[in-house]
């Protein structure tokens, strides 16, 4: 049995393998800011990606209440702080419970590898542990850049991995 962090992101349910999540935190109102913040004000040690904007380019997600995940790739080369609508639960499932992905838009199928059928007939899709942030394809890279956001100084200071540069 492997552990997965089940999240909600717009109309999607995403599963992140537990081994790829370093930490989870709730983000309060005003913590997520547009990325047009002057670079001197905030210098995260890793990219802050609003996954909702990555899944649905052009959307304006609710930032009053959301959650953050510090994600690490299996090989340790890539990491990012990911913003999702909510972390719903920890799901325990074995690999035999996972099935091939249903037909999904390419921007999602490139991030995900398998799906878990939910009793109500819908799916949660599992995010690859080898996903690359930023993406490699040109259109994916554009979507990734549009999904970059910043965190308020207070939120960044509360998350040690995202503390502003002291220099």
C-alpha angles and dihedrals in degrees: 000000000000127000121236131185107229114212137177119225116176104302093340132093112210129193119207116194106246093231090063096053114086096179144349128211140171115242119213129218111295095021095109114065134179111267093244089096114127109264092235091061098058129015110176117199088224136023118277108218126188098215090196090064090046092053094044111023113211096025122131103219123203108263097184092094127011142131135239130217126194101218126195127190117235092251092049093234097110131046135162141171105240126203117211133168095249145340103232107180149321110266123202114204138146124233091257088065090061121085136189116286119271116233105297135165112277094245087063100037090054089059098042134057110183141013136223117215111229119214091248089064097258128109139238111209121217118230113229115251087216096053113134121228109225100038122238102225115084096238091044090051090052091050089047092052090049090051094054113111136167133235125231115259090251093053092045092050090052091055107062095204091057100045114141116255110271092205 
